[in-house]
Amino acid sequence: MYGGRTELVTLQFEKKLIGSIYDKFGEKTNIGKCGDEYFVAAEVQISPTFWSWLITFKGQMKLTAPDTVIAEYKEWLKDI
């Protein structure tokens, strides 16, 4: 997602966000389900654009891996 290094991340999200996942990563994206939550592994560019997209969902989508990217996200959130 624009201007950063590429990382494989895992996102956990609510069912109502499946359309947003397909919009961002394409309709052939493999989405998994665990209980009531859905998840996806996707390659993204780690950048303010990705962080901004993620924060748009107000806690309905969670970055779950890798730990290094989660730490970067937390630092970015502190800065704003």
Secondary structure as the mmCIF struct_conf table of DSSP 4:
data_model
#
loop_
_struct_conf.conf_type_id
_struct_conf.id
_struct_conf.beg_label_comp_id
_struct_conf.beg_label_asym_id
_struct_conf.beg_label_seq_id
_struct_conf.end_label_comp_id
_struct_conf.end_label_asym_id
_struct_conf.end_label_seq_id
BEND BEND1 GLY A 3 GLY A 4
STRN STRN1 THR A 6 PHE A 13
HELX_RH_3T_P HELX_RH_3T_P1 LYS A 15 LEU A 17
HELX_RH_AL_P HELX_RH_AL_P1 ILE A 18 PHE A 25
TURN_TY1_P TURN_TY1_P1 GLU A 27 LYS A 28
STRN STRN2 GLY A 32 CYS A 34
TURN_TY1_P TURN_TY1_P2 GLY A 35 ASP A 36
STRN STRN3 GLU A 37 GLN A 45
BEND BEND2 SER A 47 SER A 47
HELX_RH_AL_P HELX_RH_AL_P2 PRO A 48 ILE A 55
TURN_TY1_P TURN_TY1_P3 THR A 56 GLY A 59
BEND BEND3 GLN A 60 GLN A 60
STRN STRN4 MET A 61 ALA A 65
HELX_RH_AL_P HELX_RH_AL_P3 ASP A 67 ASP A 79
#
